[in-house]
Amino acid sequence: MAITPAKTRALLKKIAGRRILVIGDVMLDHYIWGDATRISPEAPVPVVDIQRDTYTAGGAGNVALNIASLEAKCTVAGFIGRDEAGTRLAQILQRHKITTLPTPGTGATIVKTRVLVQHQQLCRLDRESNPVAYGINPAAIDKLFSAAIKAADAIILSDYAKGLFSDALVARLTLLARAAGKFIALDPKPKRPLAFAGLDLITPNKREALQLAGIEPAPHAPFPKREVCAKLHQLYGTKNLVITLGEEGMLLSSGGEILKTIPTAAREVFDVSGAGDTSLAGLVLALSAGADLETAAHFANAAAGVVVGKIGTATVTPAELIAYVGHAP
């Protein structure tokens, strides 16, 4: 483990009280826990005997939960519908002392329902409206976000390609952040392409990085690290790039040049749901608290290592993180 308990404690102390604004696709994660011991007589599918239901915030809401769990202050801006799911989602966020900044829209609250049988995911059911239902009128951007951006230490754009983000919104948010001297990061979803430029950090995974770069390697070819980093810097002018490589760790790049690859910190992997959100939260918190990119990446990597050892969308606490770092092999 490349980050020590002492360094982790010092960084957590600086993180406490940092003010982070998360803008993105918030959603409700619903888990149905049960058991299946027989096949339905109606169709060749298992019959699930439901034992309990649990709920948490997903998408950009999970980024916010991870920020709050690490004891920073968080405001999350995104669409929360006037429906039962929206009420439940708002209550979850408020319970974690996260300020909500609802954005306008006409759709239903986005809900992802996962059915788990003996801790294994059987299926996922999604409820969401057409992306146009979540869009923001460009004329409303300044009124919605100016004050929140000025009050924050850093801004995270958490895109899940549900319709909130548009080229106009990203460009204006970037301009507002720059005018206020604020750090701004984006977790992109290139399946719904966005134009962006001049950000402080982007955090695609391997597949997303290839899509953003417009590179399609030959089957079974190694990941073209140098080509991807150079191309992303050329296209988007991002100061820092962190590509999450799954079990291979994280690739760090600055100015289009590779800095290094750090190995994964995960020891046991039960569920990777939301691990990217944890990494993003950890990176931005550490960088906004003054850490260099490598230290921030080790901090975020350790946080994600804790989370993938849990089932379902999860967060990490300072105590869990310090204990995890302290038990490095």
Beta strands, then each sheet from edge to edge (+ up, - down):
strand 1: 19-24
strand 2: 26-39
strand 3: 46-59
strand 4: 73-78
strand 5: 99-102
strand 6: 111-117
strand 7: 120-127
strand 8: 154-158
strand 9: 183-187
strand 10: 201-202
strand 11: 240-244
strand 12: 250-254
strand 13: 257-262
sheet 1: 5+ 4+ 1+ 8+ 9+ 10+ 11+ 12- 13+
sheet 2: 3+ 2- 6- 7+
end
